[in-house]
Amino acid sequence: MSTSLTLDEIAGLLQRRGAAQYGREAVSQLDHALQCAHLAEQAGETPATVAAALLHDLGHLLAAERQQAPEPDDRRDDLHQYIALPFLRHLFDEAVLAPIRLHVDAKRYLCQAEPGYFDTLSPASVHSLALQGGAFNEQEARAFLHQPFAAEAVRLRRYDDLAKVAGQPTPELGHYLPVLAQAARQA
């Protein structure tokens, strides 16, 4: 696999690896991506944020592809928020890439900033949070908020948290391919 993906290769990867279970959640990787993108689209997000919602966990699929394994090892943090960036950088600008890169930090931020947020996390998200370094302290939370696209990453994180419903109807992947193309053209 090259270090750059075309839109067709992204679609192929989602179709090929997307049937794998999404970690310890009750949905597949593709179902999670589609639910996340659908929530972003329903909220009126820009094409860039919808694209980021669809692609935010692409790093998990790339890691599994590289390892020739059915699923990533969930006993360590695979840093999936960074893995996909080199593969996507030639297609998308920071409006797509930054929310992908920051969605894990957004969870860490929300755990510090919002009382009760941690209690809303799924058991799998609690597990991954521990692997990812836990909640931010106040200084880390302030630094997070000063980054470009932090607000988009927080919204993406909220969609991510809600996009774990078994059997939730969403548009098919083909519905989002023009959104990806539009976000790529705007880059």
C-alpha positions as CSV (number, residue, x, y, z in Angstrom):
1,M,0.0,0.0,0.0
2,S,1.4,3.4,-0.9
3,T,1.6,6.3,1.5
4,S,-1.2,8.2,-0.3
5,L,-4.7,7.0,-0.8
6,T,-7.1,8.0,-3.6
7,L,-10.8,8.4,-2.9
8,D,-11.4,5.0,-4.6
9,E,-8.8,3.4,-2.3
10,I,-10.4,4.9,0.8
11,A,-13.7,3.5,-0.3
12,G,-12.1,0.1,-1.0
13,L,-10.5,0.1,2.4
14,L,-13.7,1.0,4.2
15,Q,-15.5,-1.8,2.3
16,R,-12.7,-4.4,2.7
17,R,-11.9,-3.8,6.4
18,G,-15.1,-2.1,7.5
19,A,-16.9,-5.3,8.4
20,A,-14.5,-5.9,11.3
21,Q,-16.0,-5.2,14.7
22,Y,-15.3,-1.7,16.0
23,G,-13.1,-2.6,19.0
24,R,-15.3,-3.7,21.9
25,E,-18.4,-1.9,20.6
26,A,-21.6,-3.5,19.2
27,V,-21.0,-2.2,15.7
28,S,-18.6,-2.7,12.8
29,Q,-15.9,-0.2,11.8
30,L,-18.0,0.8,8.8
31,D,-21.2,1.1,10.7
32,H,-19.4,3.4,13.2
33,A,-18.0,5.5,10.4
34,L,-21.3,5.8,8.7
35,Q,-23.2,6.6,11.9
36,C,-20.6,9.3,12.8
37,A,-20.8,10.9,9.3
38,H,-24.6,10.7,9.4
39,L,-24.8,12.5,12.8
40,A,-22.4,15.2,11.5
41,E,-24.4,15.6,8.3
42,Q,-27.7,15.8,10.3
43,A,-26.1,18.5,12.4
44,G,-25.4,20.6,9.4
45,E,-21.6,20.3,9.5
46,T,-19.4,21.4,6.6
47,P,-18.3,18.8,4.1
48,A,-14.9,18.8,5.7
49,T,-16.3,18.0,9.1
50,V,-18.5,15.3,7.7
51,A,-15.5,13.8,5.9
52,A,-13.5,13.9,9.1
53,A,-16.4,12.1,10.9
54,L,-16.4,9.4,8.3
55,L,-12.6,9.0,8.3
56,H,-11.7,9.7,11.9
57,D,-10.9,6.0,12.7
58,L,-9.4,5.1,9.3
59,G,-6.1,4.6,11.1
60,H,-7.5,1.5,12.8
61,L,-8.2,0.0,9.4
62,L,-4.8,1.0,8.0
63,A,-3.1,-0.5,11.0
64,A,-5.1,-3.8,10.5
65,E,-4.2,-3.8,6.8
66,R,-0.5,-3.2,7.5
67,Q,-0.5,-6.0,10.1
68,Q,-2.5,-8.3,8.0
69,A,-4.6,-8.9,11.1
70,P,-8.4,-9.0,11.4
71,E,-8.4,-6.3,14.1
72,P,-6.0,-4.1,15.9
73,D,-4.6,-5.2,19.3
74,D,-6.8,-3.4,21.9
75,R,-4.3,-3.9,24.7
76,R,-2.2,-0.9,23.6
77,D,-3.0,2.5,22.0
78,D,-2.4,2.2,18.2
79,L,-2.3,6.0,17.8
80,H,-4.9,5.6,15.1
81,Q,-5.5,9.4,15.1
82,Y,-2.1,9.9,13.5
83,I,-1.8,6.8,11.3
84,A,-4.2,7.9,8.6
85,L,-2.8,11.5,8.2
86,P,0.1,10.8,5.8
87,F,-2.3,8.7,3.7
88,L,-4.9,11.6,3.5
89,R,-2.7,14.7,3.5
90,H,-2.4,15.0,-0.3
91,L,-6.3,14.9,-0.6
92,F,-7.5,17.0,2.3
93,D,-6.5,20.1,4.2
94,E,-6.4,20.8,7.9
95,A,-10.2,21.3,8.1
96,V,-10.4,17.5,7.6
97,L,-7.1,16.4,9.1
98,A,-7.1,18.4,12.3
99,P,-10.4,17.0,13.7
100,I,-9.1,13.5,12.9
101,R,-5.8,14.1,14.7
102,L,-7.6,15.8,17.6
103,H,-10.6,13.5,18.2
104,V,-8.7,11.5,20.9
105,D,-7.5,14.6,22.6
106,A,-11.1,15.9,22.5
107,K,-12.2,12.9,24.6
108,R,-9.4,13.6,27.0
109,Y,-10.5,17.3,27.1
110,L,-14.2,16.6,27.6
111,C,-13.3,14.3,30.5
112,Q,-11.6,17.2,32.2
113,A,-13.9,20.0,31.2
114,E,-17.4,18.5,31.6
115,P,-18.5,16.9,34.9
116,G,-20.3,13.7,34.1
117,Y,-18.9,13.3,30.6
118,F,-16.7,10.3,31.6
119,D,-19.8,8.6,32.9
120,T,-21.4,8.7,29.5
121,L,-18.5,6.8,27.8
122,S,-19.0,3.3,26.7
123,P,-16.8,0.6,28.4
124,A,-14.7,0.4,25.3
125,S,-14.1,4.2,25.3
126,V,-13.2,4.1,29.0
127,H,-10.7,1.3,28.2
128,S,-9.2,3.3,25.3
129,L,-9.1,6.5,27.3
130,A,-6.8,4.7,29.8
131,L,-4.5,3.6,27.0
132,Q,-4.5,7.1,25.5
133,G,-3.3,8.8,28.7
134,G,-6.6,9.5,30.6
135,A,-8.3,12.9,31.2
136,F,-6.4,16.1,30.5
137,N,-5.4,18.3,33.4
138,E,-6.5,21.9,33.4
139,Q,-3.4,23.2,31.6
140,E,-3.6,20.5,28.9
141,A,-7.3,21.2,28.4
142,R,-6.6,25.0,28.0
143,A,-3.8,24.2,25.5
144,F,-6.2,21.8,23.6
145,L,-8.8,24.6,23.1
146,H,-6.3,27.0,21.6
147,Q,-5.5,24.6,18.7
148,P,-7.1,25.3,15.3
149,F,-10.2,23.1,14.7
150,A,-10.5,22.1,18.4
151,A,-14.2,23.0,18.3
152,E,-14.7,20.8,15.3
153,A,-12.8,18.0,17.0
154,V,-15.1,18.3,20.1
155,R,-18.2,18.0,17.9
156,L,-16.7,15.1,16.1
157,R,-16.0,13.4,19.4
158,R,-19.6,13.8,20.4
159,Y,-20.7,12.2,17.2
160,D,-18.1,9.5,17.8
161,D,-19.6,8.8,21.2
162,L,-23.1,8.5,19.8
163,A,-22.2,6.4,16.7
164,K,-22.2,3.0,18.4
165,V,-25.8,1.9,18.0
166,A,-26.3,-1.6,16.6
167,G,-28.7,-1.6,13.7
168,Q,-28.9,2.1,13.4
169,P,-30.0,3.0,9.8
170,T,-27.7,5.3,7.9
171,P,-27.0,6.2,4.3
172,E,-24.7,3.8,2.5
173,L,-21.0,4.6,1.9
174,G,-21.8,5.7,-1.6
175,H,-23.8,8.6,-0.2
176,Y,-20.6,10.0,1.4
177,L,-18.2,9.6,-1.5
178,P,-19.4,12.9,-3.1
179,V,-18.9,14.6,0.3
180,L,-15.3,13.3,0.4
181,A,-14.8,14.5,-3.2
182,Q,-16.2,17.9,-2.3
183,A,-14.0,18.2,0.8
184,A,-11.0,17.2,-1.3
185,R,-11.8,19.8,-3.9
186,Q,-12.0,22.5,-1.2
187,A,-8.6,21.6,0.2
